[in-house]
Amino acid sequence: MKSSHEPPKKYRQFIERFPKLGAAWETLQEAEQEGPLDEHTRRLVKLAVAIGSLKEGVVHSSVRKASSAGVTQKEMEQVVTLAASIVGLPSTVAVYTWIQDALDKETRKD
């Protein structure tokens, strides 16, 4: 379920409007790649952080990027189960639906 890694239109518009923020963001993304974790593992960690933040848009973005990096649905679902004891059951169910929504949307693009 690979997708193009093109950012959403609103993000691109924001970066065009605020190029210095875009440049700062790119610097942060470059710094994330330093260290021993491979892309696959980094995407799982970022998904876990997104889940912990309980921000739907961040979870959707993390799912898209993880999927593009080859992270499987089963791996993403395991991250959800690992987060359950931390975020609680109602939040876990919400996060699970956000992930399913993002995966469904990715499937419809194919």
C-alpha positions, 0 to 999 in steps of 0.5 A: 500500500505504497503512496506518493510522499507528496504532502497535502495541498494545504501543507504545501500552501502553508509552506509557500506562504511561510518559507522560513518555517518550511526551511526550519521544518526541513532542517528538523526532518534532516536531523531526525535521520541522524542516528542508528534507527532505520526509516522503518523503525523511525516511522513506527516510533513517530506513529507511537508519538503521534498516538500519544499526542492524541491528535488525529491529523498527526496520526493520519500523517504518520500512517501515510508516511509509515505506509510509504516506508513499508510499515505494515498494517499489522505493525501499526496495529501493534503500536496501537496495542502497545499504547493502550495501557498508556492512553486508555481504552477510549483513546485507543479505540479512537486512534485505531479508527483514525489509523483505519481511516487513513489506511482506507484512504490510502487504499482508495488512492491506488 
